Amino acid sequence: MQYQKLKINPSTSLRVDGERSRTIKNQKYISKFKNFGYVIAIFIMGFWTLGLMGCATAPYAPGPRPQTGIPGIYHRVQRGQTLWRISKMYNIDLDEIIKTNRISDVTNIEIGQLILIPHRQKQQYAPYSPAEDFIWPLKGRVIGGFGSTYNNTLNKGINIQPYSSSTVVASRSGRAVFCADNFRGYGKTIVIDHGDGFSTVYARNSEVFIRPGDNIQKGTVIARLNSSDKNNYLHFEIRKGNLAQNPYFYLSH
């Protein structure tokens, strides 16, 4: 039997070895890339899990955080609740809730937000009647907020421009103690005393339907604005003693 000698081209052998070497290197790179991808995936999963844990444990409390180191309990704001109602529920002064929770703009308070009730150990509500709530005296748009400057005058209440109806109602039950046709440039003005240190002021009316001494029920029509004047508005104040209060703390949103 004869054997045929095979001729091997050295350049071909080198080329084959080179391709085999590159293939092995590429496999190593792919393996390293996969390992690196696994590390990134594990890191992302861990970070995502920690995020979920944080969301599950942290209370929902947008806006300024309450003062630290003050004992108390948290109240979760329900639909229609005002700071005034919450303060009455826990028999605590409204100003203390505002100060403790560092509330400057009540319009930022949302349903589900947690409000710290200072110096309360358990959720035990005090006797409370919805009759103590304040209601909006006029359905309209607020064009001047509490503490703002309106017509070069510091606003000690809110200015409400009516949507359609210009009817003004009593924000809370009480006794009319003041009526004037032109009180200090505010036009026809009414003051109702609510018998617990609070009073409400209704100014810039075109018609007044009550007199001093009348007992007024909440929601009773007491005045009307000039419906023909599109720029007319009601100036409304809530006062505690002689101090003007921010009506937003007492009116539902």
C-alpha positions in Angstrom: 0.0 0.0 0.0 1.3 3.4 -0.9 0.9 6.4 1.2 0.6 9.8 -0.3 2.3 12.6 1.5 0.1 15.5 2.4 1.5 18.9 1.8 0.6 21.4 4.5 0.8 25.1 3.7 2.4 26.8 6.7 0.3 30.0 6.0 -2.9 28.0 6.1 -2.0 26.4 9.4 -1.2 29.8 11.0 -4.5 31.2 9.6 -6.5 28.3 11.2 -4.7 28.7 14.5 -5.3 32.4 14.5 -9.0 32.0 13.9 -9.2 29.4 16.6 -7.5 31.8 19.0 -9.8 34.7 18.1 -12.8 32.4 18.6 -11.6 31.5 22.1 -11.0 35.1 23.0 -14.4 36.1 21.7 -16.0 33.4 23.9 -14.1 34.8 26.9 -15.4 38.3 26.1 -19.0 37.1 25.8 -18.7 35.2 29.1 -17.4 38.3 30.8 -20.1 40.4 29.3 -22.8 38.0 30.4 -21.3 38.0 33.9 -21.3 41.8 33.9 -24.9 41.8 32.7 -25.9 39.5 35.6 -24.2 41.9 38.1 -26.1 44.9 36.6 -29.4 43.0 36.7 -28.9 41.9 40.3 -28.0 45.5 41.2 -31.1 46.9 39.5 -33.4 44.3 41.1 -31.9 45.1 44.6 -32.4 48.8 44.1 -36.0 48.3 42.9 -36.7 46.1 45.9 -35.4 48.6 48.3 -37.5 51.3 46.6 -40.6 49.2 47.1 -39.7 48.6 50.8 -39.2 52.3 51.3 -42.6 53.1 49.7 -44.3 50.5 51.9 -42.9 51.9 55.1 -42.8 55.7 54.6 -45.9 57.6 55.4 -47.6 59.7 52.7 -47.0 63.3 53.8 -46.4 65.7 51.0 -45.3 69.2 51.8 -43.3 70.4 54.8 -42.4 67.7 57.3 -43.7 68.1 60.9 -41.4 69.3 63.6 -39.2 66.5 65.0 -39.2 65.3 68.6 -42.8 66.1 69.2 -44.9 63.2 70.5 -48.3 62.5 68.9 -50.2 60.5 66.4 -50.9 60.9 62.7 -54.3 61.6 61.2 -54.9 60.7 57.6 -56.9 63.4 55.8 -60.3 62.3 54.5 -62.3 63.8 51.7 -64.1 67.0 52.8 -62.0 67.4 56.0 -60.6 70.8 56.8 -57.9 71.6 59.4 -60.6 73.2 61.4 -62.6 70.0 61.5 -59.5 67.9 62.4 -58.7 70.2 65.2 -62.2 69.9 66.6 -62.1 66.1 66.3 -59.0 65.9 68.5 -60.0 68.9 70.7 -56.7 70.7 69.9 -56.1 74.3 68.9 -55.9 74.8 65.2 -52.9 77.0 65.5 -51.0 74.2 67.2 -51.6 71.8 64.3 -50.6 74.5 61.8 -47.4 75.2 63.7 -46.4 71.6 64.4 -46.9 70.6 60.7 -45.3 73.8 59.4 -48.3 74.5 57.1 -48.2 77.7 55.2 -50.4 76.9 52.2 -53.4 74.8 53.0 -54.1 74.3 49.3 -51.2 71.8 49.3 -53.0 69.5 51.7 -54.3 66.5 49.9 -56.6 63.5 50.6 -54.6 60.8 52.2 -51.9 63.1 53.6 -50.8 62.4 57.2 -51.1 65.3 59.7 -49.3 65.1 63.0 -51.6 65.6 66.0 -49.2 66.7 68.7 -49.4 65.4 72.3 -52.1 62.8 71.5 -51.4 59.1 72.3 -54.3 57.4 70.7 -56.9 58.1 68.0 -59.8 59.1 70.3 -62.2 61.6 68.8 -63.8 64.4 70.8 -67.5 65.1 70.5 -68.0 67.0 67.4 -71.0 68.3 65.3 -70.9 69.1 61.6 -72.9 72.3 62.5 -69.5 73.7 63.7 -68.2 73.6 60.1 -67.9 76.6 57.9 -69.3 76.5 54.4 -68.4 78.7 51.4 -70.6 81.9 51.4 -70.6 82.1 47.6 -69.9 79.7 44.8 -67.1 81.3 42.8 -63.5 81.8 42.0 -61.0 83.2 44.6 -59.3 86.2 42.9 -57.5 87.4 46.1 -56.0 85.1 48.7 -55.4 85.6 52.4 -52.4 87.7 53.1 -52.0 88.9 49.5 -52.0 92.6 48.4 -55.2 93.5 46.5 -55.8 97.0 45.3 -52.8 98.1 47.4 -54.5 96.7 50.5 -53.4 93.8 52.6 -56.1 91.1 52.3 -57.3 89.8 55.6 -59.7 87.4 54.0 -60.4 86.1 50.5 -62.1 87.8 47.6 -64.6 85.5 45.7 -65.9 86.3 42.3 -69.2 84.5 41.6 -69.5 81.9 38.9 -73.2 82.6 38.1 -75.4 83.1 41.2 -74.6 86.2 43.1 -76.4 84.9 46.2 -74.4 85.2 49.5 -75.2 82.7 52.4 -74.2 82.5 56.0 -71.1 80.5 56.3 -72.1 79.3 59.8 -75.0 79.7 62.2 -74.9 82.7 64.5 -76.3 86.1 65.3 -76.0 89.2 63.1 -74.2 91.9 65.1 -73.3 94.4 62.5 -74.8 95.8 59.2 -73.5 98.9 57.5 -74.2 100.5 54.1 -70.7 101.6 53.4 -68.1 100.3 55.9 -64.7 101.8 55.3 -65.0 101.6 51.5 -66.2 98.0 51.6 -69.8 98.8 50.7 -72.6 97.0 52.4 -71.1 94.9 55.1 -72.4 92.2 57.5 -70.8 90.6 60.6 -72.2 87.4 62.1 -71.1 86.4 65.6 -71.0 82.6 66.0 -70.9 82.6 69.8 -67.6 80.7 70.3 -65.2 83.5 69.7 -65.5 83.3 65.9 -67.2 85.7 63.6 -67.5 86.1 59.8 -67.5 89.2 57.7 -69.3 89.6 54.4 -68.5 92.8 52.5 -69.1 94.5 49.1 -72.8 93.4 48.9 -75.3 95.3 46.8 -78.3 94.1 48.8 -78.6 93.0 52.5 -81.5 90.9 53.7 -80.9 90.7 57.5 -80.7 93.2 60.4 -78.6 93.3 63.5 -80.1 91.0 66.2 -81.3 88.4 63.7 -80.5 84.8 64.4 -79.1 83.3 61.3 -78.9 79.6 60.3 -76.0 78.3 58.3 -76.8 78.4 54.6 -79.4 81.2 54.9 -79.4 83.8 52.2 -78.2 87.0 53.8 -77.1 89.2 50.9 -76.6 89.5 47.1 -73.9 90.9 44.9 -74.4 93.2 42.0 -75.0 90.6 39.2 -74.7 93.2 36.4 -71.1 94.0 37.5 -68.8 91.3 36.1 -65.9 92.7 38.2 -67.8 92.5 41.5 -66.7 90.1 44.2 -67.4 89.2 47.8 -64.9 90.0 50.5 -65.1 87.3 53.1 -63.3 87.0 56.4 -63.2 84.6 59.3 -62.1 86.1 62.6 -61.1 84.6 65.9 -61.6 87.4 68.4 -60.1 90.4 66.6 -57.6 88.4 64.6 -58.2 87.5 61.0 -57.8 83.8 60.1 -57.0 82.2 56.8 -60.4 81.0 55.5 -58.8 78.2 53.7 -58.1 76.5 57.0 -61.8 76.4 57.7 -63.4 75.8 54.2 -63.4 72.5 52.4 -61.8 72.2 49.0 
